[in-house]
Amino acid sequence: MRMTRLTTIALAAALGCAGVLVVGPAAGASAQLGCQYKVLWPTAGVYEDPNPNSVVVKTKHAGDIVGASTCEGGGYNEYGYVLVTTDAAADRRGWMRVEAVVQI
């Protein structure tokens, strides 16, 4: 399953280098259980959209647990994102940089 996630992230990054916005479900059993992540960075933004130019709707801190009921990833240029649930986003779907979190 880890290889699948790495492949998905690599594909998103490759397409992102072409300026393509990529959003979709991640494969694997964890998609059925949801995805939970622990924030690694001292502070990490939760973006409205998976795009570095998007509005930061919330800030999370190292050790915070975030996640969503489905596993989704997105990419924009060289940036990879994971889906997190947040009331601060208009559609309750926020996005965090993949480097800022680790799946638990």
Secondary structure, 3 states (H helix, E strand, C coil): CHHHHHHHHHHHHHHHHCCCCEEEECCCCHHHHCEEEEECCCEEEEECCCCCCCCEEEEEECCCEEEECCCEEEEECCEEEEEEECCCCCCCEEEEEHHHEEEC
